[in-house]
Amino acid sequence: MGDEPEIRACETMTLVKEKRLTIEYYKILPEGAPYQLIEGELVMTPAPNPRHQITSAHLFKKLADFVNGKGMGIILYSPVDVYLGRENAYQPDIVFISKHRQNIIQEDGIYGAPDLVIEILSPSTARYDLREKFRIYEKHGVQEYWIVDPDINSIEIYTKGKDHFSLTSRAEDKGEVESILLKGFVLILDEVFRVL
């Protein structure tokens, strides 16, 4: 009988620890706060380094030129919130949304899976980009997911099949990758990973 309150206190602490946050909580954070909500966990994402940003700028320019030239849709770059379910608010480095799906773009973010998501790895986010986010992008219907690693100058392109992603193009250091989603888009790695 004397142990009963102690057990209840332990049970209460466990319940509090396991409580997951939702996008409603995320939305009350100050604008520009360096966080993403990943599977109900608030994760701090520090500012990326210059190499990351240079890679991002090169990628964005190549993609924007191609997409805009063909009138395919819109390319956006971080920070822009992408809401996937109630426990995920991500800020991918680059997203593409086709012109017939632009209704998912709302005033305060993107509600639903972009057609294409690009994540550029950095030491603080690589684990999430390669595991949790990979699984959530796959589950929520992202059609193509690019993982870009500036440390080894590599790009992997995963394309959604019936149920899951499969690796459809990969290059490291030299060579090129090709998008299945953006038909005709070929990216030469030297043009992305050059420093200047």
C-alpha positions in Angstrom: 0.0 0.0 0.0 2.9 2.4 0.8 4.4 1.8 -2.6 1.2 2.7 -4.6 1.8 6.5 -5.0 5.4 5.9 -6.1 4.2 3.5 -8.9 1.6 6.1 -10.0 4.3 8.8 -10.1 6.5 6.6 -12.3 3.6 5.9 -14.7 2.8 9.6 -14.9 6.4 10.5 -15.8 6.5 7.8 -18.5 3.3 9.1 -20.1 4.6 12.7 -20.1 7.9 11.5 -21.7 6.1 9.6 -24.5 3.8 12.5 -25.4 4.4 13.5 -29.0 4.0 17.1 -30.3 1.7 18.0 -33.2 1.8 20.6 -35.9 -0.5 22.7 -33.8 2.3 23.1 -31.3 4.9 23.7 -34.1 2.8 26.5 -35.6 3.0 28.6 -32.4 6.8 28.7 -32.5 8.2 32.1 -33.5 8.6 32.6 -37.3 12.1 31.5 -38.3 12.7 29.3 -35.3 15.3 26.8 -36.2 13.2 23.7 -35.7 11.5 20.9 -37.6 8.9 18.5 -36.2 10.0 14.9 -36.9 7.7 12.1 -35.8 6.3 14.3 -32.9 9.8 15.3 -31.8 11.0 19.0 -32.0 14.4 18.9 -33.6 16.7 21.9 -33.8 18.3 22.4 -37.2 21.2 24.9 -37.1 22.0 27.1 -40.1 23.7 25.2 -42.9 27.3 25.8 -43.8 28.4 27.7 -46.9 29.2 24.5 -48.9 25.7 23.2 -48.3 24.2 26.6 -49.4 26.4 26.7 -52.5 25.3 23.2 -53.5 21.7 24.2 -52.8 21.9 27.3 -55.0 23.4 25.3 -57.9 20.7 22.7 -57.7 17.9 25.2 -57.4 19.1 27.1 -60.4 19.4 24.0 -62.6 16.0 22.7 -61.5 14.2 26.1 -61.7 15.5 26.7 -65.3 14.3 23.3 -66.4 10.9 23.4 -64.6 10.1 27.0 -65.6 11.3 26.5 -69.1 8.8 23.7 -69.5 6.0 25.2 -67.4 5.9 22.1 -65.2 5.1 23.6 -61.9 7.0 25.4 -59.1 10.3 24.9 -57.3 10.7 26.2 -53.8 13.7 26.3 -51.4 14.1 26.2 -47.7 12.7 27.5 -45.4 9.2 26.5 -46.3 7.1 24.3 -44.0 5.9 21.0 -45.4 3.2 19.3 -43.3 2.9 15.6 -43.5 0.3 14.2 -41.1 -0.1 15.6 -37.6 3.4 15.0 -36.3 5.7 16.1 -39.1 6.6 19.6 -40.2 9.7 19.5 -42.4 11.7 22.2 -44.1 13.3 20.3 -47.1 16.1 22.1 -48.9 14.3 22.1 -52.2 10.8 20.9 -53.3 9.0 20.7 -56.6 5.2 20.7 -56.9 3.6 20.1 -60.3 1.2 22.6 -61.7 -1.8 20.4 -61.3 -1.1 19.9 -57.6 -0.4 23.5 -56.5 -3.6 23.5 -54.3 -1.4 21.9 -51.6 0.4 25.3 -51.3 -1.3 27.3 -48.6 -0.5 30.7 -47.0 1.4 29.1 -44.1 3.0 26.1 -45.8 2.6 23.1 -48.0 -0.1 20.6 -46.9 0.7 17.2 -48.4 3.6 15.6 -50.2 5.5 17.6 -52.8 6.1 15.7 -56.0 9.9 15.9 -55.5 11.9 16.5 -52.3 15.6 17.2 -52.1 17.5 17.0 -48.8 21.2 18.1 -48.7 22.9 16.2 -45.9 24.7 18.0 -43.1 26.1 16.5 -39.9 23.2 17.7 -37.8 20.4 16.4 -40.1 21.8 13.4 -42.0 20.4 10.8 -39.6 16.9 12.2 -40.0 17.2 12.7 -43.8 18.3 9.1 -44.3 15.9 7.4 -41.9 12.9 9.1 -40.4 12.3 11.5 -43.2 13.0 8.9 -45.9 10.2 6.7 -44.4 7.7 9.5 -44.0 8.3 10.9 -47.5 7.8 7.4 -48.9 4.6 6.8 -46.8 3.0 10.2 -47.7 3.4 9.9 -51.4 6.5 11.9 -52.4 7.2 10.7 -56.0 10.9 11.3 -56.0 13.4 11.8 -53.2 16.9 13.1 -53.8 19.6 12.7 -51.1 22.6 15.0 -51.8 25.9 14.5 -50.0 28.3 17.4 -50.4 31.0 15.7 -48.4 31.4 12.9 -51.0 29.9 14.8 -53.9 27.1 12.2 -54.4 23.5 12.3 -55.4 21.0 9.4 -55.0 17.6 9.6 -56.6 14.8 7.4 -55.1 11.6 7.0 -57.1 8.3 5.8 -55.7 7.0 2.5 -57.0 3.8 0.9 -55.9 4.6 0.8 -52.2 8.1 2.0 -51.6 11.1 4.0 -52.9 13.7 2.3 -55.1 17.1 3.7 -56.1 16.8 4.8 -59.8 19.9 6.9 -60.3 23.2 7.5 -58.4 26.5 9.1 -59.1 29.5 10.1 -56.9 32.2 12.6 -57.6 31.8 12.6 -61.4 29.1 11.6 -63.8 25.4 12.5 -63.9 22.0 11.6 -62.5 18.7 11.5 -64.3 15.2 12.2 -62.9 12.4 9.9 -63.9 9.7 12.4 -62.6 11.2 15.4 -64.5 11.4 13.7 -67.8 14.5 14.8 -69.7 16.3 16.4 -66.7 19.9 15.2 -66.4 22.2 16.7 -63.8 26.0 16.7 -64.2 27.6 16.5 -60.8 30.5 18.9 -61.6 27.9 21.6 -62.1 26.4 21.1 -58.7 29.4 20.5 -56.4 31.7 23.2 -57.8 32.5 25.7 -55.1 32.3 28.9 -57.1 
